[in-house]
Structures are given as structure tokens and as C-alpha cells.
Amino acid sequence: VGITQILNRQTLMQFNYGLSYSSGYLTDPYKFLSVIDTTAGSNYGGNYQLNSSNLYVYEKRPDSRVKQSLYWQTKHQFDNRDIFNISYRYMWDDWGIQSHTVDTKYRLRFEHLYFEPGVRWYTQSAADFYRRYLTNTNYQSVSYATADYRLGELDTLTYSLRVGYKFASGNELYGKVSLYEQTSKGDNGFGKLTSQNLYPSMQAYMLTVGYYF
């Protein structure tokens, strides 16, 4: 559900409310969690051994999810025809995740060519059942658990630059390069876990080329 309001000849503002409901098998069948040994000794904080093998258990998520979001966007065209675009999105769900997204772009326009640098910032809290690992004392009693970083606490930054050329026919050729940086955080564990990088950061470079006709 949304509303868009023209404020004046150069400014446009938009508000949206989104609601989604998912029901069924929402667990990722290919993800599992390590079970960590909490008993005192040389293996404290290491993989728990069961029948001389490291013990792992498959993740399990609730069978329903309700997500809600509020979205605001404003676009403004300056007298020199440059365009500033900014948006903010707040999302929350019944899994305990809350997220904030701020996205800004500035388009410098020339006769046929334009340059559009942009920055996108995203942050989210962890789901109630997010666990980087389970232990030998709780793995049998935990109802839901996942180590999927996408449901954990994380922050991302995306820097982008888009360049486009509009032909006299109205067709457009464009290219976009982006740098994506992601950092995660959470409990650092105990024993042998403290020497491990439980929340590795990530960088990705993306290149997009497109043609409108």
C-alpha cells in the first residue's frame, strides 16, 4: 500500500507500507550448526565428539513468518536538471529481525550523458533463534536455530557509480560498477572458539551493463 505526492514541479515524495506472510517449510535443508564442547579440558570450546565424530545438527526455522516494512522516498530535480534521490526503509518481522536501509543517489546530467554515484547503507539485528553454534548441553532442547549469516546481526555498505548514454532515439546504454562490503558480529564464544574468526567480513565487486530500447 503506497501513496505518491507531487510536492512541486521538481519534487516527488512517496510513502509505502508492505506486509508479507510466508507459511510452510522455511528451513534451509542444506545448512547445519556445529555442536561445541563445554566440558572442562583440552577440547573446551572445540567440536563436541559423539561416537568419535564431530557432531553437527541441521538448522530448523519456524514454519511461518510475517514481515512488515515502512518505506519513504524523495526525488528532487535541480534547476540544472541534476537529480537527487534518497530513500529510507524500516523492516521488522516476528522472527525478531529489525533492519534499516538508507539509499542515496545523485545524477549529474549532461546533454546525452549522465553520471550517478550512490551509497547504500544497511543494518539489521539478529533473529531470535540465530546461533553461531550450539553446545553439548543445549542442542537437544533448542526448538529453532540457524547459523545463516543472513539472519544474523550484520551491516553492509555499497558504493556505486553508474554511467549512461541516451541516444536521440530514446534508447539508453549504461554501465554500473559497485563495491559491496559486509561485516557481521555476535558472541565470540569460549575456549578454542576465541581463536577462530566466527564472523568473517566480505567484499564483492559487481559490474552491470545494460541497454534500454
C-alpha positions as CSV (number, residue, x, y, z in Angstrom):
1,V,0.0,0.0,0.0
2,G,1.5,3.3,-1.0
3,I,0.9,7.0,-1.7
4,T,2.9,9.3,-4.0
5,Q,2.6,13.0,-3.8
6,I,3.9,15.6,-6.2
7,L,5.1,18.5,-4.0
8,N,6.0,20.8,-6.8
9,R,7.3,20.7,-10.4
10,Q,10.7,19.4,-9.2
11,T,10.0,17.3,-6.1
12,L,8.3,13.9,-5.7
13,M,7.7,12.1,-2.4
14,Q,6.5,8.5,-1.8
15,F,5.4,6.5,1.3
16,N,4.8,2.7,1.2
17,Y,3.7,0.1,3.7
18,G,4.5,-3.5,2.9
19,L,3.2,-6.7,4.5
20,S,4.2,-10.3,3.6
21,Y,3.2,-13.6,5.1
22,S,5.1,-16.9,4.5
23,S,4.0,-20.3,5.6
24,G,5.3,-23.8,5.1
25,Y,8.8,-25.3,5.1
26,L,11.1,-22.2,5.6
27,T,14.1,-24.1,6.8
28,D,17.2,-24.3,4.6
29,P,17.7,-28.1,4.3
30,Y,21.4,-27.7,3.5
31,K,22.6,-25.7,6.5
32,F,23.8,-27.1,9.8
33,L,25.3,-26.0,13.1
34,S,28.4,-27.2,14.9
35,V,27.9,-28.5,18.4
36,I,30.6,-27.2,20.8
37,D,32.1,-29.0,23.8
38,T,31.5,-27.1,27.1
39,T,33.2,-29.7,29.4
40,A,36.5,-28.6,31.0
41,G,39.6,-30.0,29.4
42,S,41.8,-29.7,26.3
43,N,38.8,-29.8,24.0
44,Y,36.9,-27.0,25.7
45,G,35.4,-24.8,23.0
46,G,36.2,-27.4,20.3
47,N,33.8,-29.7,18.3
48,Y,31.8,-32.0,20.5
49,Q,32.7,-35.6,19.8
50,L,29.9,-38.2,19.6
51,N,30.9,-41.8,18.7
52,S,34.4,-40.4,17.8
53,S,33.0,-38.0,15.2
54,N,32.3,-34.3,15.3
55,L,28.6,-33.7,16.0
56,Y,26.6,-31.4,13.7
57,V,22.8,-30.8,13.6
58,Y,20.7,-29.4,10.9
59,E,19.1,-26.0,11.3
60,K,15.4,-25.5,12.0
61,R,13.3,-22.4,11.5
62,P,9.7,-21.6,12.3
63,D,7.1,-22.6,9.7
64,S,5.6,-19.1,9.4
65,R,7.0,-15.6,9.1
66,V,5.3,-12.2,9.0
67,K,7.3,-9.2,7.7
68,Q,6.3,-5.6,7.7
69,S,8.0,-2.6,6.3
70,L,7.7,1.2,6.0
71,Y,9.4,3.0,3.1
72,W,9.9,6.7,2.3
73,Q,11.5,8.1,-0.9
74,T,12.1,11.6,-2.2
75,K,13.3,12.7,-5.6
76,H,14.3,16.3,-6.5
77,Q,15.4,17.7,-9.8
78,F,17.5,20.9,-9.5
79,D,17.4,23.8,-11.9
80,N,20.5,22.4,-13.7
81,R,18.5,19.1,-14.3
82,D,20.6,17.1,-11.8
83,I,18.5,14.7,-9.8
84,F,18.9,13.8,-6.1
85,N,17.3,10.6,-4.8
86,I,17.1,9.5,-1.2
87,S,15.1,6.7,0.4
88,Y,14.7,5.0,3.9
89,R,13.2,1.6,4.7
90,Y,12.4,0.1,8.1
91,M,11.6,-3.6,8.3
92,W,10.6,-5.8,11.2
93,D,9.3,-9.3,11.5
94,D,8.0,-11.8,14.0
95,W,11.4,-13.6,14.0
96,G,12.9,-10.7,15.9
97,I,14.8,-9.1,13.0
98,Q,14.7,-5.3,12.5
99,S,16.5,-3.6,9.7
100,H,17.2,0.0,8.4
101,T,18.2,0.9,4.9
102,V,19.3,4.3,3.6
103,D,19.9,4.6,-0.1
104,T,21.1,7.9,-1.8
105,K,21.9,8.7,-5.4
106,Y,22.9,11.9,-7.2
107,R,22.6,12.0,-11.0
108,L,24.7,14.6,-12.9
109,R,23.0,15.1,-16.2
110,F,24.6,16.4,-19.4
111,E,23.2,16.6,-22.9
112,H,23.2,12.9,-23.6
113,L,25.5,11.6,-20.8
114,Y,24.9,11.2,-17.1
115,F,26.9,10.1,-14.1
116,E,25.2,8.7,-11.0
117,P,27.3,8.0,-7.8
118,G,25.4,6.3,-5.0
119,V,25.8,5.0,-1.4
120,R,23.6,2.4,0.3
121,W,23.8,1.6,4.0
122,Y,22.0,-1.4,5.6
123,T,22.0,-2.7,9.1
124,Q,19.9,-5.5,10.8
125,S,19.6,-7.2,14.1
126,A,19.7,-11.0,14.5
127,A,16.7,-13.3,14.5
128,D,15.7,-14.6,18.0
129,F,16.9,-18.1,17.1
130,Y,20.2,-17.1,15.4
131,R,23.1,-19.0,16.9
132,R,26.6,-19.2,15.6
133,Y,26.9,-22.6,17.2
134,L,25.1,-25.0,19.7
135,T,26.6,-26.7,22.7
136,N,26.5,-30.3,24.0
137,T,24.3,-29.1,26.9
138,N,21.5,-27.4,24.8
139,Y,21.5,-28.9,21.3
140,Q,18.7,-31.3,22.1
141,S,16.5,-28.8,23.8
142,V,16.6,-25.9,21.4
143,S,13.5,-25.7,19.3
144,Y,14.8,-23.4,16.5
145,A,18.3,-22.5,15.5
146,T,20.2,-21.2,12.5
147,A,23.7,-20.1,11.8
148,D,22.8,-18.5,8.5
149,Y,24.6,-15.1,8.5
150,R,21.7,-13.6,6.5
151,L,19.6,-14.0,9.7
152,G,22.3,-12.7,12.0
153,E,23.4,-9.2,13.0
154,L,25.1,-7.5,10.1
155,D,26.0,-4.2,8.4
156,T,26.6,-3.5,4.8
157,L,27.8,-0.6,2.7
158,T,27.5,-0.4,-1.1
159,Y,29.3,2.2,-3.2
160,S,28.2,2.5,-6.8
161,L,28.8,4.6,-9.9
162,R,26.5,4.4,-12.9
163,V,27.3,5.9,-16.3
164,G,24.7,6.1,-19.0
165,Y,24.3,7.5,-22.5
166,K,20.9,8.3,-24.1
167,F,20.7,8.2,-27.8
168,A,18.5,10.6,-29.8
169,S,16.1,7.7,-30.4
170,G,15.5,7.5,-26.6
171,N,17.4,4.2,-26.2
172,E,20.0,4.1,-23.4
173,L,23.3,2.3,-22.9
174,Y,24.6,2.2,-19.3
175,G,27.2,0.6,-17.1
176,K,27.4,0.3,-13.3
177,V,30.2,-0.7,-11.0
178,S,29.6,-1.4,-7.3
179,L,31.7,-2.2,-4.3
180,Y,29.8,-4.2,-1.6
181,E,31.2,-4.5,2.0
182,Q,29.6,-6.7,4.7
183,T,30.5,-7.1,8.3
184,S,28.9,-9.3,10.9
185,K,29.2,-9.5,14.7
186,G,28.0,-11.5,17.7
187,D,29.1,-13.8,20.5
188,N,32.9,-14.6,20.3
189,G,32.5,-17.9,22.0
190,F,34.8,-19.5,24.6
191,G,37.8,-21.8,24.7
192,K,39.1,-22.9,21.3
193,L,36.4,-20.7,19.6
194,T,38.1,-17.5,20.7
195,S,40.9,-18.2,18.3
196,Q,38.5,-18.6,15.3
197,N,37.1,-15.9,13.1
198,L,33.4,-16.6,13.7
199,Y,32.2,-13.5,11.8
200,P,34.3,-13.0,8.7
201,S,33.8,-9.9,6.6
202,M,33.1,-9.9,2.9
203,Q,33.8,-7.7,-0.1
204,A,32.3,-8.1,-3.6
205,Y,32.8,-6.1,-6.8
206,M,29.9,-6.0,-9.2
207,L,29.7,-4.9,-12.8
208,T,26.4,-4.4,-14.7
209,V,26.0,-3.4,-18.3
210,G,22.5,-2.8,-19.8
211,Y,20.7,-1.4,-22.8
212,Y,17.2,0.1,-22.8
213,F,15.2,0.2,-26.0
